[in-house]
């Protein structure tokens, strides 16, 4: 596994500084957020000149742009909202292709798993297939993150199962969508909905041929009902059990420390725990 920096923790950090921090950590891969947050350098309406400036900036800083990420939800109740997100993913895919990013992280959706049935399930599958068909024409691989739903609670957040964290549903839609769809495997998101290290590793080994990349982070429990993002080695998961299995993965593990207030120190602590 190669290590790089993920985009989400950098959502309050200018891109130039993101690149500098990546190099300070001794890394040379940075995931680029595209229209995943209002602060992202590139939005869906980015001009040609703005798009062209990004690879040049990466090159000057000595960093590779191997992956990009965006935000979407194909499990929303309203069909028009899903269609809008599909159009967004297609636009971002086109931008990613122009940047030379071979992989784009997207989501299946964040609705509670029990609500995604019937027409909503079918719409999710159709949206994923339409997105991957568009991506394949542009030479981009779509990687769907194993990500549950998130709800704010007193003192922190809680995660609940989506169709991408309940294993039987995750495997079901993987069998229904194009075989070109890949996953971004996030162990911490699986741990946040109750999976232990053995269950996470079993799922990893079963799905490994469909996995394109990783996010590496953790969550710590701060109360009976609340979680808080943290560095690897400081949360619920035992990374000494996970990393021996993950280390042989022939792709990128993006360090995704989510707390923006101490992003540099958090990334350093994560790297120290998993390297």
ABEGO torsion letter per residue (X at the ends): XBBBBBAAAAAABBAAAAAAAAAAAGBABBBBBBGABAABABBAABBAAAAAAAAAAAAAAGBBBABBBBBBBAABABAAAAAAAAAAAAAAAAAAAAAGBABBBBBAEABBAAABBEAAAAAAAAAAAAAAAAAAAAGBBBBBBBBBBBBBBBGEBBBBBBAAABAAAAAAAAAABBAABBBBBBAAAAAAAGBBAAAAAAAAAAAAAABABBBBBBBBBABAABBBBBBBGABABBAAAAAAAAAABBBBBBBBBABAAAAAAAAAAAAAAAX
